[in-house]
Amino acid sequence: MIVTINRSEVPDVEQVPGEVLAWLLRRAMGANGRYDRLWRYYLGQHDIFRRKDCAPVAVNYAKYVVDVALGYYLGHGVKYDANQTDALGRKVDLSPLLSCYQRSHIPQLDHAIGKTMGIMGECLELCYAAGDATPRSARIDPRNGILVCDDTVEHEKLFALVWDKRTKVTGEVFYTVSVYTDRTVKDYVTSDLATGLFQPVGETRYHWFGQVPVIAYTNNDELQGDFEQIISLIDAYDALMTDRITDKRKFVDALLVFYGMTLEEGDERRLAVEKFIDGAPLDARAEYIQKTFNESEIQVLADALVGEMHKMTLTVDLSDERFSGNSSGQALKLKLLCMDQLCRNKMQRMERALRERMELYSRFLAVRGLMREVDHSQVDVIFTPNLPVNEGEQAELVCKLRGMVDDQTLLSQLSFIRDPAEAVENARKQQACPA
């Protein structure tokens, strides 16, 4: 989670008062109820299962909404395309940086971060030094991470906490806290937040990132998850489907009523086995008492709820008849316009955080002498929407623009090209040394 405080509360970020740490942990635990509920809904553990008078059924639209949007803008990994030279005319080389990304499995990490953003509305990333002295990254659940910023309009980062509530084998509860500043990492432990006493653990460690090595990812200004505003609709749909199934089961268990006759002892058992009764009076009759319901009206209500859920979340219903048939690429984009607008906003917010990651990694590698520090403004962060692609049209467009646009930019438009700079270099080598 992200918390803002006044700088006067922490005059020296290298010596954060225990009272401030305790206050931050209490605030985080107070917010975790909301995070837990959102995570529970994503897993399909809806409130409908608390009902005891029925056979509950949950239709997990929370997971559908998150996964469809996530697959749209992060289904293809993010690509990085650097200018050939920087503002000073020096060659821009991203190879050491991209090599670290590859070792850290950054596409998988980006997917995990995007998923957490979609569920809880925010996520944190921790950059740290691995055992081989190379930068790595880890996703930090907002329930276990706090990024503390000042209360100015810039919201500059002061420090960050990564904390956890643990239990010893004796049953004693204690809290572990790691405090990250722009220079150091310090570990603390406490068993009582009321006292505000935190015991240091181990020695102070220094890092080479040059900034607080924790990055904040936000889903929107309100820090809401993708499905948070439709939880009431999800509950209503679950209740409707549950009642529908319950009515079906009650229909099977309908009561059989006899008029103008009485059953002798043993007739019930014989009726259940033989399925008929002999010797009934001529004027006797039998019928089932059952609840009548209009299935078409229930389906209309269900369709209305589904439509509202898709409308409020700006996601598409891929089972809709409008997506059947062979639609052109432009027609498909028009149908996906609302979701495209949603994901464009996600991309813009994520791009800002990815540039911050690039800056931290670049500074770390520059301090180690493995590369020259790169200005992230000289690098394009490219998201490729995960849509059915007509590769023939793409290739035709690239051929038409050749000579007007540089080769690296053109190749970045092709979905199957992961590293445009490497592809350009390979093409040059192939032309220089033909087989």
N, C-alpha and C positions, 0 to 999 in steps of 0.2 A: 504494500500500500504506500501511498505518497502522503506525507504529512508536512505542513508548513508551520514554522515557528519563527519567532523573532530572534535575531542574532544575539540580542542581549541575554537570552536564556542560556546560551552556550558561548561565552566569550572566547574560549579556547577549545576548538574541536578536538584537539589531542587529549583533552582532559574533560570528557563529557561527564557532568554530575550524575551520580547514581539516581537522584530523584527524577532527572529527565529520562534516564533509561527506563526506570520503573513506570513512569507516566506513559511512555511510548508503548511499552509492552501491554499495559492495561488497555490502552486505546486499541491496539491491534487485536487483542482478544475480544474486545467488544464488537469489532467489525467482522470477526470471523464467523459469526452466526449467519450473516448474509452470504458470505463466500461458501460456507458449507451447504447452505440451501441450494445455491446455484449449481454447485458441483453435484449435489444429490439429484437434482432434476436432470442434469446432463446424463447421469448414469441410469436414468429411468426409474429412480426411487421416488415416485411422486406421492403427493399427499393422499391420493385415492386409496393407497394401500392401508391407510389407517381406518378405513371403513370396515366394520365387522359384519354388516348385515347383507353382504353380497360377495360375489366372486370378482374382485377388482381387476380391471383391465387398464393398462397405461399405454398410450400411443406416444412414443418419444419424439415429439416434434422439436423439443429443445435440442436434442442431438442432431436432428435433421437440419435445422436452421444453421447451427454452428458449422457442421461438416460441409454443407453445400457451399457456403460463403468461403470457408477456408480452402476448399479444393479449387475454387474459382481463381483466387489470386495468389495462392502458394502451391498449387498443384505442380507447376514447373518451378524449379529453384530460381532464386534471385540471381541475376547476372550483373557483373561489374565491368564497365567499359571505360577505361581511362583514356584521356587525351594523350597523344604521342609525346607532347612536350608540355611543361608547365609554363607559368607566366615569365620565368627567367630563361626559357629556352632549353631547360634541362629535360632529359628523357624521363618519362614517368614509368617506373617499373613496379608493377603490382605483384610480381611473381612470389616474393617471400610472404606477402600478406595473404595471397590466395592459397599458398601452400599451408599456412597455418589454419585457414578456414577449412581446407580439405581434411587435415588431421583432426580438427575439432568436430567434423561432421556437421558443419554449419547449416546445410539445408534441413537436416533433421531437427536441429535446434530451432531454426526459424519456424518450422511447422508446429513444434511444441509450444513456442511462445505465442504464435497466432491462435492456437487452440485455446490456451489459457486466457488470452485477451477476449476471445469470443464468448467464453463462458463467464468470466468474472469481471470483465471490463478493463482489466489492467494486468500487467505482468512485469517482472523485474528480471534483468540479466546480470549475472556476476561475472566479471572478467578477472582471471587469476593466472598465476604462473604455474605451469605444470612442472613435473619433476625434471623434464629435460630443458627447463628454463625457456619455454616458449609459451606465448599467451594462449589461453583456452577460455571457454565460456560455459556457463551453466545456467539453466533456467531456475529462477527462484519463484516459488509459489507466493502470491501476495499474502497468503496467510502466515508466511514465515519470513517475510522480508519487509523492511521499512526504509524508504528513501526520504531523508529529511532535507527539506529545502527552506530557504529563507522566505519571508513574507513580502518581498519586493515584487515588482512587476516582472522582473527577470526570473524569479524563482531559482536562484542559483543553488546548486547542491552544496550542502554543508557536510553531511556524513550519511552513512547508511548502516543499517543493522540487518544481520541475518541471525534469527533466533529460533529456538525450539524449546518446547516443554517436554521434559522427559521424566521417567519414573525409574528409580532404582529397584533392585530386586527386593529390598526391604519395604517397598511401597512409598518411600519418600519421594516427593515431587520436587524437581529443581528446574531451573531455566539456564540455558546456555545462550550467550550473546557474543557475536563477533562484530566489532565496530570497524568500519572501513572509512578512512579519510582520504585526502588527496595524496598522502604520503605513507600512511601506516595501516597495519591491521592489528587489532588487539582483541584478545579473547577474555570473556568474563563468565562467571557463574554465580548464581544466587538461588537460595531456597525460599526466600521471603521477599515479595515485592513491596510489602508494606514498609519495611525498614529502609529500602533504597540502598542497601549495602551489596555491592558487587565485588567479588573477589577476583583479582587478575589471575589468569591461567597462562603459564608459559611466558615467553619473551615477546616483546614488540617486534613485529615483522614489517619490513619495508618493501614497497613495490615500485615499479618503474612506469606506471601508467600516466603519472602526472596529473591525474584528476581522480575524483571519487570513482572507483571502478565498478559502479552499479548503474545500469541504464534502465530507464522507465519506458515502458510501452503502454500506450493508452488506446482504448478502443474508440472512444469519443470524448467530448468535453465533459459529459456527465459521468464518465467512468462506469457505464452500464454494459452488461453483457448483451449479446445479440438477441436473446430470447427473454430478457428480464421483464420487458413490458408486456409480454403476452402470457405470463404465468397463469393469470386468471382464465384466459382462453384455453390454455392447456388443461387446467383443472376442469373446466366446463366440458371439454371434449372427452376427457377421461370419464367423467361422471355419466355423460350421455352413452358412451360405448359400454360402460359397466352396466347401466340400467338396461341397455339393449340386450346384452348377453344374459343378464339375470331374468328378464322377461322370457327369453327363449327357453331357459331352463325351467321356469315355472310353467311354461306351456306344456312341456313334456310331462311334468308332474301334476297335470290337471286332475281334478276330482271327478270320479264317475258316479253319477246319481241315477238311482232307479226310481221310477214312478209306478204305482199300482202293484207292487210286489215286495216281498221281503226275502232276504237271503237266509238260507238255513246254515247251520253250523258246518263249516268246511267248504261252503260255496266260494268264499273269497280265495282260498288256496287253489281250488279247482279252476276258477276263472283265470287266475294268474298263469296257470300252467297250460290249460286246454284252450283258453281264449274264447270259450262260449259257455252258455248256460242253457240247460234243457229244462222244459216244463214251465216256462214263464207264461202267465196269463195272456190272453189275446190282446187285452187293452193295456198291457204294461209297455213301458218304454224306458229307454236309458239314454243319457246324454252326458257330455263332459261340461263342467263349469270351468270356463277359462276366461282369462283377461284378453279383451280384444285391443289391438293397437294397429295404428296405421303406419306401416313400414315406410311408405313414400314420404310422409311428413317428417319422420325421424331422419331420413336421408337428406331431405332439404335442409334441416337444421344442422346436420353434420357438415354438409358441404358449405354452408354459410360460415360455420366456425373455422373450417379449414381455410376458406378464402380470406377471412379476417386475419388469421395468423400470418398468411403469406403477405398480405398487404401491409400489416403493421411492421413486419420484419424486413420488407423489401426483398424477400427471396422469392424464387420461382417454384412453381409446382411442376416438377419434371414429368409427373404422370398426367398432366393436363393434355387434352386432345390437341391444343394449339402447337405442341411440340412434336406431333406425329407427322410423318411424311418427310419428304426431302426438301427442307427449307434452304434457301441460299444463305451464304454467310452474313449478308447484310440484314436479311429478314430475321435471322437468329439473334443478331446483335440488338435489333429493335425489341425483340421479346425479352431480352435480358437487360434492357436499359436501366430499370430500377435497381436491380442487383449490381449492375456495373457501377452505378453512382455510389452505392453503399461501399463497394470494394475499393473504388478509387479513393474514398476518404480513408479507408484502412491503409491503403498503400502509401498515401502521403504521410500519415502519422508514423507508419513503420519505417519509411525511408529516412525520416529524421533520426530515429533511433539507430538505424543501421549505419548512418554516417557517423554517429557518435561512437559506435563500436569500431568503425574503421579508424577513427582518430585515436582511440585508445590503443589499438593493436599497432598502428603505425608508430606511435610514440614509443611504445615498449620495444619494438624491433629496432627503431632508430637509436635508442639508448644502448642497445646491445651491439650496434654497428652492423646489423644484418641488412639494413636498407636505409635509404634516405627518407625522412619524414615526408609523407604525401599530403598535399592539400586536398581534403575530401571534396572540395568544390570542383576539382579537376576530374572527378570520377562520376560517371553516370550510373545510377542504381536502376536496373531495368527489371520490372515485373512483367511476366508474360501470362496473360489470362489463359486459363486452362479451358480452351474451347476447341471444338472440332476445326481443324485447320486444313485448308486447301493448299497443300504445299506447291502445287503447280502455279496457283495465283501468286503466292509469295515469291517464287523463283522468277516469274515473269515480271513482277514489280521491281525486284532487285536488278534484273537485266536492263529494264527501261531507265532506271535511275543511275546506272553506272556511268561514271564520268561527271555527274553532277553532285554526287555524294561520295564521301570517302569510303573505301572498302570495309573498314572496320565497323562503321555505322551501318552499312548495308547488311553485313553478315549478322549483326546483332538483331536484325529483324527476323531472322530465320529461327524457328522454334527449336530445331535440332542442334543448333550451334550453342555450346555451353560457354566457350571462351573465345569471343570474337578476335581478340588480339593474337591468340595462339593460332587461330585458323588463318589469319592474314599472313603470319610469319611462315606457316607451313606451306601456304600457297606460293609465297615468294621462293622458298627453297625448292619447291617442285618445279617452278618455272626456270629457276637457275640451273637445276640439274635434272633435265628431262631423262626419263628412263630410256 
